Amino acid sequence: MTNVERFFERYETDPVLREKVENALAAYPGSLELRESVVEHVLLPVAAEEGLPFTVQELRAYETRKKLQNRKEDVPIEENEPLEDPPSYWLLESGWEWDITEVCQREALIRDIESRQKN
């Protein structure tokens, strides 16, 4: 499990961590529309303080995988069926997209390096 995954797993369950991120976001003096800058100055420092440092690139890869995993085919919604809230993203929902081939190549390279280290 990566630090990004660990961080967001804790973020989902820890109200203190969510409040810490919200406070850092509220104190951020820049434009909230410049998402990479927000991530660099708000999210990454909080993650580092929590002992779970990661980079913007790692966050992009994580969000891309998450988006692909949560992608659903067009399924008709039954009447009175509750709608699920779509997942939120720090980068992707704000215009950032990631070429999945680069993510797959990077992950394959990491797996190759790890398997060579084991041998």
N, C-alpha and C positions, 0 to 999 in steps of 0.2 A: 504494500500500500504506500502511495506517495505522500509527501507532506501536504500537498494540495488536498488530496482525498481525506487525510486525517483532519486537516483544518476544517473542512466543510462538514465532516461528520460531527465534529465537536460543535461547530457553529449551529447546526440543526438542533442540537439537544441542550446547549449551554446558554441560558439567558444572560449570564454575566458576559460571556464572550460576544454575544450579539449586541449587548449594550455598549461594550467597549468599541466595537466597530461603528455603531451608530454615533457615538460621541466623537470619534475620530472623523467620521464623515461630516458631522455638523460643524466641526472646527476647521474643516478644509477650506482654505481661502480662495481656491481656484474655481474654475468652471467645472460643474459636474458633468458637462457634456463631453469633456475630454477624458474619456474613460481610462485610457492607459495611464494618464497622469494621476487620476483618482486612485487607481489600483496601486501605482508606485508610491504614493504619498499617504494612503489611508490603509489599504488592505495588507500590503506587504510588510509594513512596519509592525502592525498588530500581530500578524502571523509569526514574524521573527521574535517578537516579545514572548509569544506562546511556545517558542522552541520549535516552530514548524515553518522554517523559511522556505520560500519558493519564488520562482521568477514569473514575470509576465508571460513568457513563452510557455512555461509549464501550466499556467492558468488557462491560456488559450487552448492548449492541447486537452486539458481536463474538461473544459466546457464544450469543446467540440465532441469529445467522446460521449459526454452526458447528453448533448443534444441529439446525437445519432441514436443513442440508446432509448431516448424518450420519444423518438419520432414514431408516430402512429399513422397507420393508413387511414384514409377517410372512412370512418365507421359511422353509420347513422346513429344519432342520439335518440334514444327512446324518450317519449313524452314523460315529463316529471323526473327524468334521470338527473341527478346532480352533476354539474360540470366540475371537472378538476381544474384547479388553478395551474396555469402553465408554469414550468420551472423558470426560475429567474437566473440571469447570468450577469456577471460583472462586465464582460466585454462583448459577448456575441449579440445580445439584444440591443446593443447600441451601435450596430453597424459593422462590428468586427466579424469577419468570417474567416475560416481556416480551411486551407486546402487539405483534405483528409489524406491524400497521398503522402504529403510531407509528414504528417503525424504517424502514419503506418510505417514509413521508412525509418523514422527515428526510433519507434518502438522496436522494430525488427533489429536495428543496429544494437540497441541496448540489450535485447535478449541474446544476440550473438556474442556480445562482449561478456555478458554474465555466464553464458555456457562455456566460453573459452576459459574464463577464470576458474570455473569449477573443475575443468579437466586438467 
